[in-house]
Amino acid sequence: MFRLVSLAGLALIGGALVACADSVSVHPTYVGSYHPSMLTYQARQGAMKTEIFGNPFSAPKATLDNAVTGTMSGSIFGRPVRFATAVPPESRSPYRVVMVVNPTKNLTSDELCQTSDHPTGGPRPTLRMEAAFCADGQALTATGGTVAGVQGADDPKFRTLVRQIALALFPVDDPNRDNGDRDIDFPAD
């Protein structure tokens, strides 16, 4: 009986480890001079320019681009921001998002914003994505994450990674303030 209980316990632990192996992991977000009102401004300007580098899937690059921008659009709580790989030439917004899928080297947040040369690799057991919210060549926020076992751009695990990265790039609270009041000023005592 003890052996049966031990085997059942090992099976549960093994199943949990397999589930964790395919889980999404997003690393802490770098925050520069970000403010949530930037998204309100961008929503009025139209779609935010989104540059996506790399394509580890067998489907055409447009499939990946549409999956990423479609998943990001509507993911930001309280902000109706749309994301697109092409915006009208008359767009004057200083903001853009840069995303690199399976970069072949580690990238700093400002490197993501300052260059358009982002070498990427093909399919890997664990997909890695680095992303930055940029203005005028500077990172306002940056983050990244990983997920294992992704089969394609329509894989729910891939979309979860993209959604979590979008939420990390655009926090609802102003992270540069320490009072947690969502931009409400309280008089000093």
Disulfide bonds with the S-S distance in Angstrom:
Cys113-Cys134 2.01
